[in-house]
Amino acid sequence: MEKTNFIDYIRIFCRSGNGGAGSRHFMRTKFNPKAGPDGGNGGRGGHIILKGNKQLWTLLHLRYYKNVIAENGEGGNKNNRTGADGQDIIIEVPLGTIARDEESGKMEAEILEDGQEVIWLRGGKGGLGNANFATATNQAPEYAQPGEPGVEAWKTLELKVLADVGLVGFPNAGKSTLLSVLTAAKPKIADYAFTTLTPQLGMVEYRDGRSFCIADLPGIIEGAAEGKGLGHRFLRHIERNAVLLFVIPADSNDHKKEFEVLLNELEEYNPELMQKEFLIAISKSDLLDDELKTAIRNEFDKETRMVFISSFTQKGLVELKDLLWKTINSQAD
């Protein structure tokens, strides 16, 4: 398997900071040795915060960041001085990152926007100093609150690629070649299965300076929903794509059957994927004459949107971009 810098899942141990203890102190002056309680509050423990960064495309920078431990808050001090808060730790993540608790599997945060900040683990509150407990009947309280403890747990971060269009197909369907001619991306291209082992992203330049993002995802095989091949590691990225583009090569033995297998794997993994808009692109169509194109077209329902393309001759690519743009924006309405 090729070495990759694309990391889409990590497991880390996190601990937010403990709150500082409140101070139990009494003011003493030259002329008033019993001036009363003046113990300050403890500082808050440091939070662990997730922050979206649109410049990041992978969790690689967190690969060896196994322990995330925030600073404890400082204790309160005399003269009603509050202790300093513990320093927060900010973890920058790519857009599309989901944070979960490892033990329960519960989703705790989802980062979808650049600059979005979510407090993942809150630091413990600082304890109150004894000055807070003075009353008319108890003018010299001898106690102060301890700080609240922080939170510690094993957590997971999982990246689901955010792209407008996801390319779906069997290995060697021509997805990587299509991405390379539609965008400036340079995916690895070769004539063997699973050339693409990780998602490849590219921006498609459209008319009037507009653009949209397209992702070439690792190829599906039968049984992917059960974890065969690249299995769930691939399928989870499809959940993020607004539009699915099924790429089926012209030299397939059975175009309709290939499409049905792809649909079945998506449905087995997540039935909600069936609600997504989709198009079919018949790749390598420079191999076809008009009669063969008509025969392939007739294999599918009349309502199925289909375009015949050739990445080699670049025929049909303008029509494909128009269809994708129209579909993406109909989804946004």
N, C-alpha and C positions, 0 to 999 in steps of 0.2 A: 504494500500500500504506500502511496506517495506520502512524503512528509508534508504537513500542512500547518499553516499559521492560523487556520480558521478553527477557533474553539467556540462551541455553542452551548456548553454545559460545564458548570463548575460547582464544586461543593466546598463550602468554607465554614469555619467556626467563627461565630461572632459573639462579642460580649460588649454591651454598652457600659458606660461608667457608673460607679456607685455615687450616690449623692453624698456630699460632705455632711458631717455631723454639726448640729447647732452648738454654739458655745455656751457654757455655763460660767458666766463671769460677772463679777460685781465691781462697780466703779468705786474707786477709793481715791479721795483727794485729801489734800493737806488739812482742809478745814471740815471735811465731811467724809470720814472713813467708811460710812455706810450710805453712799449716795444712790444705791439701788442697782438692780440688774442691768447689764448692758451687753449681754452676750448676743452676738450677731448670728444670722442664719447661715447654714451651710450652702455651698454652691451646688448647682445641678451637675449630675454626671454627664459625660459626653454622649451625644446621640451618634448612631450610625445611620448615615443618610445616603440614599441612592440619588444620582443625578444623571439625567439624560445628556448625551453628547453625540450630536449628529456626525461628528468626525470619526467616530468609532464604528467598526463593522464587525467586531468580534470580541470575545471575552478573553483573548489571549493575554492581555496585560494583567489579568487576575489569576493566571494559571498557577503561579507559585506564591500567591498571596493567601496562604491557607488560614492564617489566624488574624482576625480583625478585632482589635481590642481598643476600646475608647478609653480616654483618660477619666479618672475619678474626679469628682468635685472636691474642692478644698473645704476644710472646716471653717465655721464662722470664727470671728475674732472679737476682741473687746472693742468698746466704743461703738457697738452696734454695726460693726463692719461685716458685710456678707462675704463669705468665701468665694473665690473665683470658680466659675463654671469649668468643668472638664472640657477639653478641646474636642469638638466634634470630628468624626472621620467621614469624609465624603468619598463615596465609591462611584466613579464615573462609569457608566455603562452605555452600550449602544441602544438606539431606539428599537423597541420591540422586545426588550428584556422583561422577563417575568421572574419575580422573587417568590420563593416558597419556603415554608418550614419543612425540613426534611422528614421529621417524624410524622406529622399529620398530613403532609402533602398539600396543605391549604395554601392558596395563592394569597400573598400578603401585599404585593405591590406590582404595578405594571407601568413601565416607562415607555411612553409613546411620543413625547415631545422634547425638542431640544431645550435644555435648561430646566426641565421639570425636576423638582426635588420632592422626595418622599422620605419622611423619617421612618426608617425601617425598624430599628430597635431604639426605643427611647431610653435615655439615661435616667437614673433614679433621681427623685426630687431631693433637694437638700433639706436637712432637718431644721426646725425652728430653734432659735436661741432662747435662753431663759427670759430675755426681755419681753418676749411675746406672752409669757404666762403670768406676768405681774397683775395682780388685782388689788382691790381695796382691802381685801381680807388676807391676801398673801402677797405682801410687797417684796418678798425676797425668795422667789421660787428657786429651789436647789436643783431643778432638773431642766434638761433641754432634750430635744428630739435627736435620735440618730438619723442619718441619711437613709433614704430608701435604697435597696440594692438595685443594681442594673439587671439587665436581662442577658442570659447566655443560652445559645442553642446552635446546633448545626443547621445551616441554611443552604439552599441551592439557588443558583441563578441559571436561567435557561433563556437562550436567545431564539426568537422566531423571526426570521428575516422579514423586514418590511419592504415590500415592493408592490408596485401597481399591478404588474403582470408576472405570473409564474409560469415557466415553461415545464410542461408535464409530458413525459413520454418514456418509452423503453430506452435502455442503453443503446447508443448508436442511432438514435432517431434523427440526428442532425441538429439538436438543440444548441450545442456549443458553437457550431459553425454559424447558425442563425444569429446568436448573440454577438458573435465577432463582426458580422457585417452590419448589424443594426446599430451597434454601439462601438465605443472605443475600447471595450473590454477585450482582454486577450486570454480567453480560457484555453486550457490544454485540449488539443484536438488530436485524436488518433482513432484508428479503425479497430478498437477493441472495447469490450464492455467496461463500464464504470470508469471511463476516462475522467469524468467529473465526479470527484469524491466529496466536494464541499460546494455550497452555493456560490455562484459567481454573479455579481451584480454589474449592471451597466445602465447608462442613461441614454435613452433614445431621443435624438433631436427631432422635434416635430416642427410644424410651420410657425412662423412669427415668433421665433425664440422660445417656444414652449417645448417642454420635454416631459418624459415619464420614465419611471424606473422599471426595469425588467430583470428578472432573476432566472438564471439557468440552474435548475436544481438537479441533484443526482437522480439517475434514471430509476424508474419503478421496475420491479419484477413481480411476477405472481407470488403472493404470499408476503408482500412488503408490510401489510397491515399486521401480520403476525410476527414481524421482526426479521424476516428473511432479507438477505442482501443488506442494504443500508437501512431498511425498515423504518422504524419510528423516527430515527435521526433525520431522515429526509422528509417524512410526511408532516412533521410538526411545522415545517416552514411554510407549507402550502396554506395553512390556516390563516396566514397573514396576507395573502395575496388577494387583491380586489377582484382580479380577473384571471382565469386559467386559460392558457393557450396549449391545447393538446397538439403535440407534434407527432405526426405519423408518416413514416417514409413511404414514398411512392412504390418502392420495391417490396413492401410488406406482403406476405402471403394472404392475409385476410385483414383488410383495413378496419372493417366493422368489428370484428372479433377483438382486435388489438385495442380499439377504443373502449369496448365493453369491459375488457380486463382492467384497463386503467380506471374506469369509473367504479368498478367493483372494489378495487383496492382502496380508493378514496372513501367510499361509503362504509367499508368495513372499519376503517380507521376512525372516521367521524362523519356520521350521516349529515351533519350540517353543511359539509362541503358541497353537497348536492344542490344547495341553494345558490351557489356562486354562478355568476355569468361565465360562459366559456365560449371559445371558438376552436375550430379545428384547422390546423395548417397541414396540408399535404406537402411534405418537404421532398426535395430531389425530383420535383415535377418536370425538370428538363428532360427526364426519361420518358415522359408521357406525350402521346398525341391527343388530339381533341376527343377521339372516340374512347380512349382509356379514361380520360378525365370524366367524361359523361358517365361511364360505367361505375367509377368510384363514387361520383356524386349520387348516383341512384342507390347505392348501398345504404345511404343514410336517410333519415327523415327529411322532408322538404324544409322543415323549420330550422334544421341545423345550419348554423352559419359556418361556411367553409371557404377557405381560400387556398389556391394552389400556388406554391412558392418554389423558388430555386435560389438558394444562397449563392450558388456558383455563378449563375447568369444574372442574379438579382431581380428576376421577373417576379411580379406579384408582391414585392416588398412594400411599395407605396400603398397599394390597396390594403395590405395587412396593417400598416401603421394607421391608416385612416379608420379601419374597423376597430382597432384596439383603443385608439383615442376616443372614438365615439362611445365605446362600451364603458371605458373607465369613467367618463364624465356623466354617463347616464346613471352610473352607480352612485356618483357623488350628489346627484340631484335629490 
